[in-house]
Amino acid sequence: MTTVVPLTLHLLVLIGLYELAAGIAGLTRQIDWQQMIEEFERSPALIFVTGFLAFITGGVLIIAHSHWTDVPAAIVSAIGWIAATEGLLIMTFPRPLLAFSRGVVGHQRLVSLLAAVVGVVLVLIGLTGRAGPTALP
């Protein structure tokens, strides 16, 4: 895939590696998502700090990479907005988000497999993609 912004490719690799690591950790049971949610719910401080970090991470992505010029760039930009929005929701309304998360983590193997596949796809797009002006419509 071709993108206008070279930074897009690097961010896709980093985001993909994060997704791949989360997927592998879930598949190998190095992390138990259900137990993690239960522990998370017992700590209001951890909930708020996690929301803050998600918001900051998303905000940095939005500031550094707000490009909707092509599919790879739009993926990175959308991830930034999703992370920032999720962070704000975690800080302000954690209960509904945690209720949703409990339902999702009930399917840990499937979710972990999906995360690993998405991670591999993003890494491959980042590593094999090209940056250049030909990505403009």
N, CA, C and O atoms as CSV, one atom per row, in Angstrom:
chain,resi,resn,atom,element,x,y,z
A,1,MET,N,N,0.834,-1.171,0.000
A,1,MET,CA,C,0.000,0.000,0.000
A,1,MET,C,C,0.884,1.242,0.000
A,1,MET,O,O,2.003,1.236,0.514
A,2,THR,N,N,0.364,2.275,-0.574
A,2,THR,CA,C,1.110,3.522,-0.657
A,2,THR,C,C,0.438,4.569,0.219
A,2,THR,O,O,-0.787,4.641,0.311
A,3,THR,N,N,1.269,5.371,0.856
A,3,THR,CA,C,0.786,6.450,1.694
A,3,THR,C,C,1.575,7.712,1.401
A,3,THR,O,O,2.711,7.646,0.931
A,4,VAL,N,N,0.989,8.832,1.672
A,4,VAL,CA,C,1.657,10.110,1.442
A,4,VAL,C,C,2.650,10.402,2.569
A,4,VAL,O,O,3.695,11.007,2.331
A,5,VAL,N,N,2.333,9.983,3.775
A,5,VAL,CA,C,3.105,10.351,4.959
A,5,VAL,C,C,3.999,9.187,5.396
A,5,VAL,O,O,3.480,8.143,5.792
A,6,PRO,N,N,5.324,9.333,5.335
A,6,PRO,CA,C,6.217,8.243,5.750
A,6,PRO,C,C,6.001,7.791,7.202
A,6,PRO,O,O,6.161,6.611,7.512
A,7,LEU,N,N,5.640,8.725,8.089
A,7,LEU,CA,C,5.400,8.388,9.491
A,7,LEU,C,C,4.313,7.323,9.633
A,7,LEU,O,O,4.345,6.523,10.568
A,8,THR,N,N,3.366,7.311,8.724
A,8,THR,CA,C,2.278,6.337,8.756
A,8,THR,C,C,2.807,4.913,8.840
A,8,THR,O,O,2.319,4.110,9.636
A,9,LEU,N,N,3.794,4.601,8.028
A,9,LEU,CA,C,4.324,3.241,7.974
A,9,LEU,C,C,4.968,2.843,9.299
A,9,LEU,O,O,4.788,1.716,9.762
A,10,HIS,N,N,5.709,3.750,9.905
A,10,HIS,CA,C,6.344,3.459,11.190
A,10,HIS,C,C,5.293,3.262,12.284
A,10,HIS,O,O,5.412,2.361,13.115
A,11,LEU,N,N,4.276,4.103,12.276
A,11,LEU,CA,C,3.221,3.974,13.283
A,11,LEU,C,C,2.435,2.682,13.106
A,11,LEU,O,O,2.042,2.057,14.091
A,12,LEU,N,N,2.203,2.277,11.864
A,12,LEU,CA,C,1.512,1.007,11.624
A,12,LEU,C,C,2.303,-0.164,12.201
A,12,LEU,O,O,1.718,-1.079,12.780
A,13,VAL,N,N,3.616,-0.144,12.048
A,13,VAL,CA,C,4.448,-1.215,12.607
A,13,VAL,C,C,4.346,-1.218,14.128
A,13,VAL,O,O,4.166,-2.274,14.736
A,14,LEU,N,N,4.459,-0.045,14.745
A,14,LEU,CA,C,4.397,0.022,16.210
A,14,LEU,C,C,3.029,-0.403,16.746
A,14,LEU,O,O,2.952,-1.172,17.704
A,15,ILE,N,N,1.970,0.084,16.144
A,15,ILE,CA,C,0.625,-0.295,16.577
A,15,ILE,C,C,0.404,-1.789,16.339
A,15,ILE,O,O,-0.198,-2.471,17.168
A,16,GLY,N,N,0.887,-2.286,15.220
A,16,GLY,CA,C,0.769,-3.706,14.910
A,16,GLY,C,C,1.513,-4.579,15.908
A,16,GLY,O,O,1.010,-5.627,16.312
A,17,LEU,N,N,2.710,-4.154,16.310
A,17,LEU,CA,C,3.467,-4.922,17.302
A,17,LEU,C,C,2.750,-4.952,18.647
A,17,LEU,O,O,2.760,-5.969,19.341
A,18,TYR,N,N,2.132,-3.841,19.006
A,18,TYR,CA,C,1.338,-3.787,20.240
A,18,TYR,C,C,0.181,-4.786,20.162
A,18,TYR,O,O,-0.035,-5.558,21.096
A,19,GLU,N,N,-0.555,-4.775,19.063
A,19,GLU,CA,C,-1.692,-5.693,18.886
A,19,GLU,C,C,-1.222,-7.147,18.881
A,19,GLU,O,O,-1.851,-8.013,19.488
A,20,LEU,N,N,-0.118,-7.402,18.195
A,20,LEU,CA,C,0.420,-8.760,18.125
A,20,LEU,C,C,0.829,-9.249,19.511
A,20,LEU,O,O,0.536,-10.387,19.878
A,21,ALA,N,N,1.503,-8.398,20.283
A,21,ALA,CA,C,1.922,-8.786,21.635
A,21,ALA,C,C,0.707,-9.071,22.519
A,21,ALA,O,O,0.697,-10.050,23.264
A,22,ALA,N,N,-0.311,-8.222,22.437
A,22,ALA,CA,C,-1.530,-8.445,23.226
A,22,ALA,C,C,-2.193,-9.754,22.814
A,22,ALA,O,O,-2.653,-10.514,23.667
A,23,GLY,N,N,-2.244,-10.018,21.524
A,23,GLY,CA,C,-2.848,-11.257,21.034
A,23,GLY,C,C,-2.097,-12.489,21.491
A,23,GLY,O,O,-2.704,-13.467,21.928
A,24,ILE,N,N,-0.779,-12.446,21.391
A,24,ILE,CA,C,0.035,-13.590,21.824
A,24,ILE,C,C,-0.106,-13.804,23.328
A,24,ILE,O,O,-0.227,-14.940,23.786
A,25,ALA,N,N,-0.090,-12.718,24.097
A,25,ALA,CA,C,-0.235,-12.837,25.557
A,25,ALA,C,C,-1.575,-13.483,25.922
A,25,ALA,O,O,-1.649,-14.291,26.847
A,26,GLY,N,N,-2.629,-13.122,25.192
A,26,GLY,CA,C,-3.937,-13.717,25.456
A,26,GLY,C,C,-4.018,-15.167,25.026
A,26,GLY,O,O,-4.592,-16.000,25.728
A,27,LEU,N,N,-3.443,-15.468,23.869
A,27,LEU,CA,C,-3.492,-16.845,23.363
A,27,LEU,C,C,-2.685,-17.812,24.219
A,27,LEU,O,O,-3.079,-18.965,24.398
A,28,THR,N,N,-1.560,-17.348,24.746
A,28,THR,CA,C,-0.698,-18.218,25.554
A,28,THR,C,C,-1.055,-18.170,27.036
A,28,THR,O,O,-0.404,-18.812,27.860
A,29,ARG,N,N,-2.096,-17.402,27.367
A,29,ARG,CA,C,-2.566,-17.246,28.752
A,29,ARG,C,C,-1.501,-16.611,29.656
A,29,ARG,O,O,-1.514,-16.801,30.872
A,30,GLN,N,N,-0.583,-15.860,29.049
A,30,GLN,CA,C,0.354,-15.091,29.862
A,30,GLN,C,C,-0.401,-13.992,30.601
A,30,GLN,O,O,0.052,-13.483,31.626
A,31,ILE,N,N,-1.540,-13.646,30.065
A,31,ILE,CA,C,-2.409,-12.679,30.712
A,31,ILE,C,C,-3.827,-13.240,30.665
A,31,ILE,O,O,-4.253,-13.805,29.657
A,32,ASP,N,N,-4.531,-13.080,31.744
A,32,ASP,CA,C,-5.923,-13.523,31.818
A,32,ASP,C,C,-6.788,-12.274,31.792
A,32,ASP,O,O,-6.873,-11.548,32.782
A,33,TRP,N,N,-7.425,-12.028,30.663
A,33,TRP,CA,C,-8.181,-10.785,30.478
A,33,TRP,C,C,-9.287,-10.635,31.511
A,33,TRP,O,O,-9.526,-9.533,32.004
A,34,GLN,N,N,-9.968,-11.738,31.847
A,34,GLN,CA,C,-11.058,-11.683,32.825
A,34,GLN,C,C,-10.528,-11.250,34.186
A,34,GLN,O,O,-11.108,-10.376,34.831
A,35,GLN,N,N,-9.441,-11.850,34.618
A,35,GLN,CA,C,-8.839,-11.498,35.898
A,35,GLN,C,C,-8.349,-10.048,35.876
A,35,GLN,O,O,-8.478,-9.331,36.869
A,36,MET,N,N,-7.796,-9.626,34.761
A,36,MET,CA,C,-7.306,-8.258,34.644
A,36,MET,C,C,-8.445,-7.250,34.791
A,36,MET,O,O,-8.289,-6.234,35.469
A,37,ILE,N,N,-9.588,-7.524,34.162
A,37,ILE,CA,C,-10.749,-6.630,34.275
A,37,ILE,C,C,-11.223,-6.570,35.727
A,37,ILE,O,O,-11.539,-5.493,36.234
A,38,GLU,N,N,-11.272,-7.725,36.395
A,38,GLU,CA,C,-11.714,-7.760,37.789
A,38,GLU,C,C,-10.790,-6.926,38.678
A,38,GLU,O,O,-11.265,-6.163,39.519
A,39,GLU,N,N,-9.484,-7.065,38.499
A,39,GLU,CA,C,-8.527,-6.277,39.272
A,39,GLU,C,C,-8.643,-4.795,38.928
A,39,GLU,O,O,-8.570,-3.938,39.809
A,40,PHE,N,N,-8.820,-4.507,37.674
A,40,PHE,CA,C,-8.930,-3.136,37.186
A,40,PHE,C,C,-10.125,-2.431,37.832
A,40,PHE,O,O,-10.022,-1.280,38.255
A,41,GLU,N,N,-11.251,-3.132,37.902
A,41,GLU,CA,C,-12.478,-2.557,38.478
A,41,GLU,C,C,-12.318,-2.180,39.950
A,41,GLU,O,O,-13.003,-1.280,40.437
A,42,ARG,N,N,-11.431,-2.853,40.653
A,42,ARG,CA,C,-11.241,-2.593,42.090
A,42,ARG,C,C,-10.345,-1.383,42.359
A,42,ARG,O,O,-10.134,-1.031,43.520
A,43,SER,N,N,-9.818,-0.743,41.325
A,43,SER,CA,C,-8.881,0.353,41.542
A,43,SER,C,C,-9.297,1.610,40.775
A,43,SER,O,O,-8.958,1.755,39.600
A,44,PRO,N,N,-10.028,2.515,41.425
A,44,PRO,CA,C,-10.413,3.765,40.762
A,44,PRO,C,C,-9.207,4.561,40.264
A,44,PRO,O,O,-9.274,5.203,39.216
A,45,ALA,N,N,-8.106,4.518,41.015
A,45,ALA,CA,C,-6.903,5.246,40.587
A,45,ALA,C,C,-6.357,4.652,39.293
A,45,ALA,O,O,-5.987,5.388,38.378
A,46,LEU,N,N,-6.307,3.329,39.215
A,46,LEU,CA,C,-5.811,2.679,38.010
A,46,LEU,C,C,-6.734,2.950,36.831
A,46,LEU,O,O,-6.269,3.155,35.710
A,47,ILE,N,N,-8.023,2.953,37.075
A,47,ILE,CA,C,-8.987,3.263,36.016
A,47,ILE,C,C,-8.703,4.655,35.459
A,47,ILE,O,O,-8.616,4.836,34.244
A,48,PHE,N,N,-8.560,5.636,36.347
A,48,PHE,CA,C,-8.354,7.011,35.886
A,48,PHE,C,C,-7.013,7.162,35.181
A,48,PHE,O,O,-6.943,7.795,34.127
A,49,VAL,N,N,-5.953,6.596,35.739
A,49,VAL,CA,C,-4.624,6.713,35.123
A,49,VAL,C,C,-4.603,6.026,33.765
A,49,VAL,O,O,-3.998,6.535,32.821
A,50,THR,N,N,-5.251,4.890,33.660
A,50,THR,CA,C,-5.325,4.192,32.374
A,50,THR,C,C,-6.072,5.033,31.350
A,50,THR,O,O,-5.644,5.145,30.201
A,51,GLY,N,N,-7.189,5.623,31.764
A,51,GLY,CA,C,-7.927,6.504,30.862
A,51,GLY,C,C,-7.086,7.686,30.424
A,51,GLY,O,O,-7.092,8.062,29.252
A,52,PHE,N,N,-6.362,8.271,31.371
A,52,PHE,CA,C,-5.492,9.398,31.067
A,52,PHE,C,C,-4.421,9.008,30.049
A,52,PHE,O,O,-4.177,9.736,29.086
A,53,LEU,N,N,-3.781,7.847,30.269
A,53,LEU,CA,C,-2.730,7.398,29.344
A,53,LEU,C,C,-3.292,7.091,27.956
A,53,LEU,O,O,-2.656,7.401,26.948
A,54,ALA,N,N,-4.474,6.488,27.897
A,54,ALA,CA,C,-5.102,6.235,26.595
A,54,ALA,C,C,-5.429,7.549,25.901
A,54,ALA,O,O,-5.222,7.689,24.695
A,55,PHE,N,N,-5.942,8.519,26.669
A,55,PHE,CA,C,-6.260,9.828,26.099
A,55,PHE,C,C,-5.004,10.521,25.577
A,55,PHE,O,O,-5.008,11.064,24.472
A,56,ILE,N,N,-3.940,10.504,26.359
A,56,ILE,CA,C,-2.683,11.144,25.945
A,56,ILE,C,C,-2.109,10.443,24.714
A,56,ILE,O,O,-1.665,11.104,23.775
A,57,THR,N,N,-2.117,9.120,24.713
A,57,THR,CA,C,-1.600,8.373,23.560
A,57,THR,C,C,-2.399,8.720,22.306
A,57,THR,O,O,-1.822,8.991,21.253
A,58,GLY,N,N,-3.715,8.709,22.420
A,58,GLY,CA,C,-4.556,9.075,21.282
A,58,GLY,C,C,-4.331,10.514,20.865
A,58,GLY,O,O,-4.262,10.817,19.674
A,59,GLY,N,N,-4.217,11.412,21.850
A,59,GLY,CA,C,-3.989,12.820,21.547
A,59,GLY,C,C,-2.682,13.054,20.816
A,59,GLY,O,O,-2.620,13.854,19.883
A,60,VAL,N,N,-1.644,12.363,21.236
A,60,VAL,CA,C,-0.349,12.496,20.549
A,60,VAL,C,C,-0.463,11.990,19.112
A,60,VAL,O,O,0.072,12.608,18.192
A,61,LEU,N,N,-1.150,10.879,18.920
A,61,LEU,CA,C,-1.355,10.382,17.557
A,61,LEU,C,C,-2.140,11.392,16.714
A,61,LEU,O,O,-1.816,11.621,15.549
A,62,ILE,N,N,-3.163,11.988,17.305
A,62,ILE,CA,C,-3.970,12.976,16.577
A,62,ILE,C,C,-3.119,14.181,16.193
A,62,ILE,O,O,-3.182,14.652,15.058
A,63,ILE,N,N,-2.327,14.676,17.133
A,63,ILE,CA,C,-1.486,15.846,16.857
A,63,ILE,C,C,-0.402,15.528,15.836
A,63,ILE,O,O,-0.157,16.312,14.918
A,64,ALA,N,N,0.242,14.387,15.996
A,64,ALA,CA,C,1.362,14.037,15.111
A,64,ALA,C,C,0.917,13.486,13.767
A,64,ALA,O,O,1.657,13.558,12.786
A,65,HIS,N,N,-0.293,12.934,13.721
A,65,HIS,CA,C,-0.688,12.218,12.511
A,65,HIS,C,C,-2.189,12.332,12.272
A,65,HIS,O,O,-2.924,11.365,12.469
A,66,SER,N,N,-2.636,13.481,11.857
A,66,SER,CA,C,-4.045,13.652,11.509
A,66,SER,C,C,-4.146,13.759,9.991
A,66,SER,O,O,-4.359,14.836,9.434
A,67,HIS,N,N,-3.988,12.617,9.345
A,67,HIS,CA,C,-3.992,12.559,7.884
A,67,HIS,C,C,-5.034,11.540,7.433
A,67,HIS,O,O,-5.046,10.403,7.904
A,68,TRP,N,N,-5.889,11.946,6.540
A,68,TRP,CA,C,-6.941,11.079,6.015
A,68,TRP,C,C,-6.794,10.955,4.501
A,68,TRP,O,O,-7.784,10.833,3.780
A,69,THR,N,N,-5.564,10.987,4.032
A,69,THR,CA,C,-5.280,11.045,2.595
A,69,THR,C,C,-5.354,9.703,1.898
A,69,THR,O,O,-5.584,9.650,0.690
A,70,ASP,N,N,-5.163,8.617,2.632
A,70,ASP,CA,C,-5.144,7.280,2.039
A,70,ASP,C,C,-5.503,6.272,3.118
A,70,ASP,O,O,-5.603,6.628,4.292
A,71,VAL,N,N,-5.696,5.034,2.735
A,71,VAL,CA,C,-6.164,4.017,3.690
A,71,VAL,C,C,-5.190,3.812,4.853
A,71,VAL,O,O,-5.630,3.845,6.002
A,72,PRO,N,N,-3.891,3.601,4.615
A,72,PRO,CA,C,-2.998,3.411,5.769
A,72,PRO,C,C,-2.999,4.612,6.723
A,72,PRO,O,O,-3.018,4.436,7.941
A,73,ALA,N,N,-2.980,5.819,6.177
A,73,ALA,CA,C,-2.990,7.017,7.020
A,73,ALA,C,C,-4.312,7.128,7.779
A,73,ALA,O,O,-4.323,7.517,8.947
A,74,ALA,N,N,-5.404,6.796,7.140
A,74,ALA,CA,C,-6.708,6.851,7.802
A,74,ALA,C,C,-6.789,5.836,8.938
A,74,ALA,O,O,-7.412,6.114,9.964
A,75,ILE,N,N,-6.178,4.677,8.778
A,75,ILE,CA,C,-6.165,3.668,9.842
A,75,ILE,C,C,-5.464,4.242,11.078
A,75,ILE,O,O,-5.984,4.153,12.191
A,76,VAL,N,N,-4.285,4.827,10.875
A,76,VAL,CA,C,-3.536,5.387,12.003
A,76,VAL,C,C,-4.309,6.537,12.642
A,76,VAL,O,O,-4.403,6.616,13.867
A,77,SER,N,N,-4.860,7.423,11.824
A,77,SER,CA,C,-5.606,8.563,12.353
A,77,SER,C,C,-6.842,8.108,13.126
A,77,SER,O,O,-7.152,8.658,14.182
A,78,ALA,N,N,-7.539,7.116,12.610
A,78,ALA,CA,C,-8.721,6.587,13.299
A,78,ALA,C,C,-8.340,5.961,14.638
A,78,ALA,O,O,-9.056,6.129,15.625
A,79,ILE,N,N,-7.231,5.249,14.679
A,79,ILE,CA,C,-6.770,4.649,15.933
A,79,ILE,C,C,-6.482,5.738,16.961
A,79,ILE,O,O,-6.778,5.564,18.143
A,80,GLY,N,N,-5.913,6.849,16.530
A,80,GLY,CA,C,-5.668,7.965,17.438
A,80,GLY,C,C,-6.956,8.497,18.032
A,80,GLY,O,O,-7.045,8.704,19.242
A,81,TRP,N,N,-7.962,8.722,17.184
A,81,TRP,CA,C,-9.250,9.240,17.674
A,81,TRP,C,C,-9.952,8.223,18.562
A,81,TRP,O,O,-10.566,8.598,19.561
A,82,ILE,N,N,-9.872,6.947,18.213
A,82,ILE,CA,C,-10.491,5.902,19.039
A,82,ILE,C,C,-9.826,5.845,20.412
A,82,ILE,O,O,-10.512,5.755,21.430
A,83,ALA,N,N,-8.494,5.897,20.446
A,83,ALA,CA,C,-7.775,5.842,21.726
A,83,ALA,C,C,-8.108,7.051,22.593
A,83,ALA,O,O,-8.336,6.905,23.794
A,84,ALA,N,N,-8.138,8.237,22.002
A,84,ALA,CA,C,-8.460,9.447,22.778
A,84,ALA,C,C,-9.882,9.380,23.321
A,84,ALA,O,O,-10.124,9.720,24.479
A,85,THR,N,N,-10.807,8.951,22.499
A,85,THR,CA,C,-12.201,8.830,22.925
A,85,THR,C,C,-12.344,7.786,24.023
A,85,THR,O,O,-13.036,8.011,25.016
A,86,GLU,N,N,-11.698,6.656,23.845
A,86,GLU,CA,C,-11.746,5.598,24.858
A,86,GLU,C,C,-11.166,6.099,26.179
A,86,GLU,O,O,-11.710,5.813,27.245
A,87,GLY,N,N,-10.074,6.839,26.109
A,87,GLY,CA,C,-9.471,7.380,27.322
A,87,GLY,C,C,-10.414,8.293,28.069
A,87,GLY,O,O,-10.546,8.201,29.290
A,88,LEU,N,N,-11.076,9.185,27.329
A,88,LEU,CA,C,-12.050,10.079,27.977
A,88,LEU,C,C,-13.198,9.295,28.594
A,88,LEU,O,O,-13.649,9.613,29.694
A,89,LEU,N,N,-13.674,8.270,27.889
A,89,LEU,CA,C,-14.766,7.451,28.423
A,89,LEU,C,C,-14.343,6.682,29.666
A,89,LEU,O,O,-15.117,6.558,30.615
A,90,ILE,N,N,-13.125,6.167,29.666
A,90,ILE,CA,C,-12.640,5.439,30.844
A,90,ILE,C,C,-12.567,6.373,32.050
A,90,ILE,O,O,-12.917,5.989,33.166
A,91,MET,N,N,-12.110,7.601,31.815
A,91,MET,CA,C,-11.997,8.553,32.933
A,91,MET,C,C,-13.357,9.016,33.439
A,91,MET,O,O,-13.522,9.224,34.641
A,92,THR,N,N,-14.323,9.180,32.560
A,92,THR,CA,C,-15.592,9.786,32.962
A,92,THR,C,C,-16.724,8.794,33.198
A,92,THR,O,O,-17.533,8.982,34.107
A,93,PHE,N,N,-16.789,7.750,32.397
A,93,PHE,CA,C,-17.872,6.757,32.518
A,93,PHE,C,C,-17.294,5.340,32.425
A,93,PHE,O,O,-17.567,4.631,31.457
A,94,PRO,N,N,-16.509,4.924,33.409
A,94,PRO,CA,C,-15.845,3.617,33.285
A,94,PRO,C,C,-16.786,2.420,33.367
A,94,PRO,O,O,-16.518,1.396,32.739
A,95,ARG,N,N,-17.862,2.515,34.110
A,95,ARG,CA,C,-18.727,1.344,34.331
A,95,ARG,C,C,-19.310,0.760,33.037
A,95,ARG,O,O,-19.208,-0.449,32.827
A,96,PRO,N,N,-19.921,1.576,32.159
A,96,PRO,CA,C,-20.448,0.982,30.918
A,96,PRO,C,C,-19.352,0.360,30.051
A,96,PRO,O,O,-19.561,-0.682,29.430
A,97,LEU,N,N,-18.197,0.998,30.015
A,97,LEU,CA,C,-17.093,0.467,29.216
A,97,LEU,C,C,-16.581,-0.848,29.805
A,97,LEU,O,O,-16.253,-1.779,29.070
A,98,LEU,N,N,-16.515,-0.916,31.126
A,98,LEU,CA,C,-16.086,-2.153,31.773
A,98,LEU,C,C,-17.106,-3.264,31.574
A,98,LEU,O,O,-16.730,-4.423,31.398
A,99,ALA,N,N,-18.385,-2.929,31.599
A,99,ALA,CA,C,-19.421,-3.935,31.348
A,99,ALA,C,C,-19.273,-4.506,29.937
A,99,ALA,O,O,-19.370,-5.717,29.736
A,100,PHE,N,N,-19.037,-3.627,28.967
A,100,PHE,CA,C,-18.807,-4.072,27.595
A,100,PHE,C,C,-17.557,-4.954,27.531
A,100,PHE,O,O,-17.559,-5.998,26.879
A,101,SER,N,N,-16.493,-4.523,28.212
A,101,SER,CA,C,-15.223,-5.267,28.195
A,101,SER,C,C,-15.382,-6.658,28.781
A,101,SER,O,O,-14.805,-7.620,28.273
A,102,ARG,N,N,-16.166,-6.771,29.854
A,102,ARG,CA,C,-16.394,-8.101,30.451
A,102,ARG,C,C,-17.019,-9.052,29.439
A,102,ARG,O,O,-16.666,-10.231,29.393
A,103,GLY,N,N,-17.934,-8.554,28.637
A,103,GLY,CA,C,-18.550,-9.399,27.615
A,103,GLY,C,C,-17.560,-9.825,26.545
A,103,GLY,O,O,-17.589,-10.960,26.069
A,104,VAL,N,N,-16.693,-8.912,26.179
A,104,VAL,CA,C,-15.700,-9.202,25.134
A,104,VAL,C,C,-14.657,-10.203,25.630
A,104,VAL,O,O,-14.315,-11.146,24.917
A,105,VAL,N,N,-14.152,-10.003,26.848
A,105,VAL,CA,C,-13.085,-10.874,27.339
A,105,VAL,C,C,-13.581,-12.276,27.673
A,105,VAL,O,O,-12.776,-13.172,27.923
A,106,GLY,N,N,-14.874,-12.472,27.678
A,106,GLY,CA,C,-15.408,-13.815,27.841
A,106,GLY,C,C,-15.030,-14.715,26.672
A,106,GLY,O,O,-15.140,-15.938,26.760
A,107,HIS,N,N,-14.592,-14.113,25.593
A,107,HIS,CA,C,-14.152,-14.838,24.395
A,107,HIS,C,C,-12.664,-14.570,24.173
A,107,HIS,O,O,-12.253,-14.161,23.087
A,108,GLN,N,N,-11.863,-14.804,25.212
A,108,GLN,CA,C,-10.449,-14.420,25.190
A,108,GLN,C,C,-9.688,-15.005,24.012
A,108,GLN,O,O,-8.921,-14.290,23.369
A,109,ARG,N,N,-9.873,-16.266,23.715
A,109,ARG,CA,C,-9.099,-16.880,22.630
A,109,ARG,C,C,-9.434,-16.223,21.284
A,109,ARG,O,O,-8.536,-15.930,20.494
A,110,LEU,N,N,-10.707,-15.998,21.032
A,110,LEU,CA,C,-11.128,-15.383,19.777
A,110,LEU,C,C,-10.617,-13.943,19.678
A,110,LEU,O,O,-10.080,-13.538,18.647
A,111,VAL,N,N,-10.787,-13.181,20.748
A,111,VAL,CA,C,-10.337,-11.787,20.750
A,111,VAL,C,C,-8.820,-11.725,20.604
A,111,VAL,O,O,-8.299,-10.882,19.873
A,112,SER,N,N,-8.117,-12.606,21.287
A,112,SER,CA,C,-6.656,-12.637,21.205
A,112,SER,C,C,-6.189,-13.010,19.805
A,112,SER,O,O,-5.237,-12.427,19.286
A,113,LEU,N,N,-6.862,-13.985,19.195
A,113,LEU,CA,C,-6.524,-14.374,17.834
A,113,LEU,C,C,-6.764,-13.216,16.870
A,113,LEU,O,O,-5.941,-12.949,15.994
A,114,LEU,N,N,-7.881,-12.538,17.032
A,114,LEU,CA,C,-8.186,-11.380,16.199
A,114,LEU,C,C,-7.130,-10.284,16.367
A,114,LEU,O,O,-6.681,-9.693,15.385
A,115,ALA,N,N,-6.739,-10.017,17.616
A,115,ALA,CA,C,-5.709,-9.004,17.878
A,115,ALA,C,C,-4.392,-9.392,17.217
A,115,ALA,O,O,-3.727,-8.546,16.621
A,116,ALA,N,N,-4.011,-10.658,17.316
A,116,ALA,CA,C,-2.758,-11.112,16.711
A,116,ALA,C,C,-2.800,-10.979,15.189
A,116,ALA,O,O,-1.822,-10.550,14.576
A,117,VAL,N,N,-3.922,-11.345,14.579
A,117,VAL,CA,C,-4.062,-11.240,13.122
A,117,VAL,C,C,-4.017,-9.776,12.679
A,117,VAL,O,O,-3.331,-9.436,11.715
A,118,VAL,N,N,-4.745,-8.918,13.382
A,118,VAL,CA,C,-4.722,-7.488,13.054
A,118,VAL,C,C,-3.302,-6.960,13.209
A,118,VAL,O,O,-2.832,-6.180,12.382
A,119,GLY,N,N,-2.621,-7.384,14.264
A,119,GLY,CA,C,-1.235,-6.962,14.474
A,119,GLY,C,C,-0.333,-7.351,13.333
A,119,GLY,O,O,0.454,-6.535,12.853
A,120,VAL,N,N,-0.436,-8.594,12.890
A,120,VAL,CA,C,0.391,-9.057,11.771
A,120,VAL,C,C,0.080,-8.262,10.508
A,120,VAL,O,O,0.993,-7.863,9.786
A,121,VAL,N,N,-1.192,-8.034,10.239
A,121,VAL,CA,C,-1.591,-7.273,9.051
A,121,VAL,C,C,-1.014,-5.854,9.095
A,121,VAL,O,O,-0.463,-5.373,8.105
A,122,LEU,N,N,-1.145,-5.190,10.243
A,122,LEU,CA,C,-0.630,-3.826,10.354
A,122,LEU,C,C,0.891,-3.784,10.207
A,122,LEU,O,O,1.429,-2.892,9.549
A,123,VAL,N,N,1.581,-4.743,10.816
A,123,VAL,CA,C,3.047,-4.796,10.675
A,123,VAL,C,C,3.420,-5.008,9.210
A,123,VAL,O,O,4.321,-4.345,8.695
A,124,LEU,N,N,2.735,-5.924,8.542
A,124,LEU,CA,C,3.041,-6.180,7.127
A,124,LEU,C,C,2.773,-4.951,6.254
A,124,LEU,O,O,3.563,-4.637,5.364
A,125,ILE,N,N,1.665,-4.261,6.507
A,125,ILE,CA,C,1.383,-3.037,5.746
A,125,ILE,C,C,2.486,-2.015,6.002
A,125,ILE,O,O,2.961,-1.359,5.074
A,126,GLY,N,N,2.890,-1.883,7.264
A,126,GLY,CA,C,3.928,-0.919,7.604
A,126,GLY,C,C,5.279,-1.257,6.996
A,126,GLY,O,O,6.010,-0.366,6.561
A,127,LEU,N,N,5.613,-2.544,6.967
A,127,LEU,CA,C,6.922,-2.949,6.456
A,127,LEU,C,C,6.987,-3.011,4.931
A,127,LEU,O,O,8.047,-2.795,4.344
A,128,THR,N,N,5.867,-3.302,4.297
A,128,THR,CA,C,5.888,-3.445,2.832
A,128,THR,C,C,5.337,-2.231,2.106
A,128,THR,O,O,5.437,-2.136,0.883
A,129,GLY,N,N,4.759,-1.305,2.851
A,129,GLY,CA,C,4.179,-0.129,2.223
A,129,GLY,C,C,5.233,0.835,1.704
A,129,GLY,O,O,6.410,0.755,2.057
A,130,ARG,N,N,4.783,1.736,0.867
A,130,ARG,CA,C,5.666,2.768,0.313
A,130,ARG,C,C,5.070,4.118,0.647
A,130,ARG,O,O,3.854,4.286,0.740
A,131,ALA,N,N,5.976,5.086,0.826
A,131,ALA,CA,C,5.534,6.463,1.053
A,131,ALA,C,C,5.936,7.283,-0.158
A,131,ALA,O,O,7.085,7.257,-0.597
A,132,GLY,N,N,4.968,8.005,-0.684
A,132,GLY,CA,C,5.272,8.845,-1.827
A,132,GLY,C,C,4.053,9.605,-2.284
A,132,GLY,O,O,2.935,9.295,-1.873
A,133,PRO,N,N,4.253,10.594,-3.126
A,133,PRO,CA,C,3.136,11.434,-3.575
A,133,PRO,C,C,2.133,10.703,-4.445
A,133,PRO,O,O,1.060,11.245,-4.707
A,134,THR,N,N,2.432,9.502,-4.902
A,134,THR,CA,C,1.490,8.771,-5.763
A,134,THR,C,C,0.274,8.290,-5.000
A,134,THR,O,O,-0.683,7.811,-5.609
A,135,ALA,N,N,0.287,8.408,-3.666
A,135,ALA,CA,C,-0.862,7.981,-2.871
A,135,ALA,C,C,-2.001,8.985,-2.940
A,135,ALA,O,O,-3.139,8.658,-2.603
A,136,LEU,N,N,-1.707,10.194,-3.370
A,136,LEU,CA,C,-2.763,11.198,-3.489
A,136,LEU,C,C,-3.731,10.827,-4.590
A,136,LEU,O,O,-3.315,10.330,-5.637
A,137,PRO,N,N,-5.040,11.062,-4.370
A,137,PRO,CA,C,-6.031,10.688,-5.393
A,137,PRO,C,C,-5.912,11.540,-6.633
A,137,PRO,O,O,-6.670,11.354,-7.585
